[in-house]
């Protein structure tokens, strides 16, 4: 058997390290609390070693193409380099949305995200991007603020969000008597 | 029991509940028509919005959604040759050739009617199974339910992919995620890393959204282009397709039976049910060997009847034993616990009205879904053609908003991000994701059953006859799962060798 390079093995190593960490931290708990974690964690660690062996020594990585029996299969026609590039791109947008929510709050981040994504990433016209943004803003304020009364978490810079919510409270809250 | 069924029907007829059912059906139809998204993504998004609903409303909307994705998924399968969901892959084989011959309307007529009959048949079997299951479930105690939980996870783990070891690890990972938080027996804080947010455990919603919704949308974005191309003609011949269904009623009913059985077995379900039914039709129908694959309407009726009937079958182990056979059933089980319901004997005794409401919802949703599909096929086909660039930001925003509904804490968004990355990597590296969700949902339940079993019976719980039978079943399912995976791998290697051989032959000739 020949050792072969396989990026999938790195993911297995990550899961293995995670499991080792979980099992080790459970050591300090009293017996009853660690019984279930150990009954699951220790055999899983062994399975991770087995999987790692298969990742490193098996002739080809058949699992990757055939694994998704319960899902739609992964489209492998796109070259790996392009996949990584596009994945980093879309995940950057997703993490960017989170960062924006953390800094200026939900109410402003969502329309801003839609506008920027549609203009910069999707290359849509201003008309489409602004219409989309306005519709989403109305939906968000209408459903989440006025009907569900979501307590929006404050952003680091909370002034603008508080100002918009104040306006909604002042002028629109009487429209939905729920 | 008849009384409970009547009360449940009256419960469902309350206008707000019917409205929720209708909303669920509409969402399910739209999601089913978009290749790459499906009932599971919709269910994950919907879950947090059911927190404030009563259980009848919550299950009306959720069952409405999952019942009909298998009805509208026919549209892209027939028109574009792209499966709307994994349950309609076999429909392409005859549905798409029919569309090419100008018989798309006939294919739709047949598929919708077969879906309706299959769906109603599935709910009927579910209703009839309750009196049969009740004495069995009532004979089960904590040790048996504990073992059944493990059986469910192990079956899904080994059957949900071609990599049983990865499936088992994913299931175990889900169980570990479910253990995070305060241990209810001892009060020990497990893996909370000093975060108050984690004291109550990792909420199901951000995990489900992260594991399923974001990876799907990321993959659709990576693929880049519009999902399907524009259909060329308007649809005619729907009525002739409906007549075909009644002409082949026995095939439709048989495939309904196949659907119920496959749905009821944990780990099988959506992706194989259509193939089982299609295979059954080829083996049993006259002249099928010559005509199937070339646009025979029976090749459309068979998988469509089965994939709608499977939901009725899948609900049987979920409701009666608390063993969800798929990720969407795991989310439904999660919704049950959120609603304060305990699957198992309680669902067949004191909460029987809720159970029957689920059954009625399933039947009524199939009727709604079929009627809407008949009326809106052209519109739903346009949804399938939506530009991915417009869909991505909308889904991302809805997923963020839905995720935040879990506990309304920033931690929900952190969980979403972490599990999105994990889910996408799992998908890319061929790790089955359904076992992780099943593990998470069942973790608390089975640990509790284990605790009760050990405290009440000591080690003697392992010697109970049903426990031993289930243990044997677990071993058998693991053995067959591993053997099956090995066989498939060998077949793949043979195919590769053959392709290589043919390739070298071509080179020699050249």
Interface residues (C-beta under 8 A of the other chain):
Chain A: X7 X8 X11 X15 X18 X19 X22 X25 X26 X29 X30 X32 X33 X35 X36 X37 X40 X41 X43 X44 X47 X48 X50 X51 X54 X59 X60 X61 X62 X63 X64 X65 X66 X67 X68 X69 X70 X71 X72 X74 X75 X78 X82 X83 X86 X87 X90 X91 X93 X94 X95 X97 X98 X101 X102 X106 X110 X113 X114 X117 X118 X121 X122 X123 X124 X128 X132 X136 X140 X144 X148 X150 X151 X153
Chain B: X35 X36 X38 X52 X83 X85 X86 X156 X159 X160 X161 X162 X163 X165 X166 X168 X169 X172 X173 X175 X176 X179 X183 X185 X186 X188 X190 X191 X214 X216 X217 X218 X219 X221 X222 X223 X224 X269 X270 X271 X272 X326 X327 X387 X389 X390 X392 X393 X394 X396 X397 X400 X401 X404 X405 X408 X409 X410 X413 X417 X420 X421 X424 X425 X426 X427 X428 X429 X430 X431 X432 X433 X434 X447 X450 X451 X488 X489 X492 X493 X496
